[in-house]
């Protein structure tokens, strides 16, 4: 693939992400910034207008376009992604580093957050083994539409309830 095509794909993806990120719900599985309603409702009238949404998208674009040329290069996009990744890593270490050494041990990683005892949650009958049915049920509960399961979406309705 030529460099121009790669850049076009990156820009198209960035545009799609920018358009949807603003509407991300807190705790909704998104890895991008989680916008608060008040951040988007810049005039404070209790509604988000299309102009406010467009202004938000333009501001995000400008923040990534560090050389101000009106285009986002692969280097600028990579820099923005690395910035976000660095923030996520810092938060993760701060949250999980129980001994305060600035690093995560296998033990600290093993029992983290909601994923801590995944085996225990999947072994629903408590027999010490995960059957095909338990595996499929766990996958369905976790899945959601994009993973091929019928799990809950971020609004709480199951995918089958939405269809």
N, C-alpha and C positions, 0 to 999 in steps of 0.2 A: 504494500500500500504506500502511496506517495505521502510525503510529509504534509502536503496540502490536505489530503483526504483525512489523515490522522487528526490534524488540527480542526478540520470541520466537524469531525465526530466529537472531539473534546468540547468544542464550543456548543454544539447542539446539546450535549449532555449537561454542560454547565447551565445553559439556559433553562432546560427542563428542571434541573435541581433548584435553581434560583426561584423559579415560579412556584414550586411545590414546598420549598423549605419554609416560606413565610406562613404557610398554613399548617405546619407540623404541630401536632398536639404534644404537650409535655408527656414524657413517658411512653411515647407511642412507637418505640422501636426505631425511630429515626436516629441516625448518627450525626446529623447536622444540627445546627443551632435550633433551639426550641423557642419559637417566637411567643411572646405574650401579646394578648390582644391590645393592651395599652401601648405597646411599642409601635404597633401598626396604626392605631387610631391616633394619629399625631395631632389632630385638631380637638381631640377629647369629646367628640359629640356622641360617642356610644356606637358608632358605626365605622366600618372600614370601607372607604370609597375605592373605586378603581384607581383614582389618582394617587391615593396614599399607598396602595399596593405597588403601583408602577414606580413611585418615588423610592420605595424600599428596595425594589429590584435594582433600580439605577444606582442607589447608594452602595449596594453589595457589589455590583459590577465595578464601580469606581474604586472601591476598596481593594479589589483584586487586580485591577489595571494599574499597577504601581508606577508605570512609566507614563501614564496619561495619554497614550496614543489612540485610545478608543478601541483597542483590540486587546484580547487576553491571549498572551502567548502560553505555550506549554510550560515554560519556566515560571511564569506568574501563577499559573494554576497549580503547579507543583508546590510552589512556595506557600500558597494559601492552604493547600491540603496538609503540608508538613506542619504548618502553624496549628491547624486544628488537631492534628494527630498528637502534637507535643502537649497541647492543653489536656487532651483526653488521657494521655499517659500520666501526666502529672496528677490529675484528679484520681485516677485509678490507684496509683501508688499511695497517695495521701489517704485514700479510703481503706485500702487493704493492708498496708504495712503495719502490722500489729506491734512489731518490736522496734519500730522507728529507725531502722537502719538505712532507709532510703532505697531498699531493694525488696523484691518479693520472692519469698522462698516457695518451694513446691507446696508446702503445707498452707501458707497464706493464700495461695492461688486455689488450692483444692476445695476450700469451703467458702468460696466467695459468693456473696449476695444470693439472689434467687436461684442461682444455678448450683449452689452448694451441694445438696444431696440429691442430685439428679437421679441416681440409681434408686434411692429410696422412694422417690416420687413415682418413678416408672414401675417399680415392683408393687403394684397396687394390691396384690393379694398377700404380700409380705412373706412369700415363700423363699426368698433369697435368690430368685432367678427372674429374669424378664422373659415372658412368653412373647410370641409373635403378636398376639392380641394386645398385650400390654404395650409393646413397642409401637404398634400401629395407633393405639389410643393416645399415647403420649405425643406421637407425631401429629396426630389430628388436633389435639388440644393446643399444641405449640404452633402448628403450621400456619394457618392463615392462607389466604388465597395465593399469595406469591410463592409460597413454599409447597403448594400442591395439597395442603391439608384443608380441613374445614374448621380450623380454630377460630378464636374470637378475633375480630378486628379491633382497632383502637377505640372504636365507639362502643364496644361491648356486645354488639350483635354478632352471631355466628355468620359465617359466609353463606351458609344455606338459607339463613333467615333473610339475608339481604337480597338473594336472587329470587 
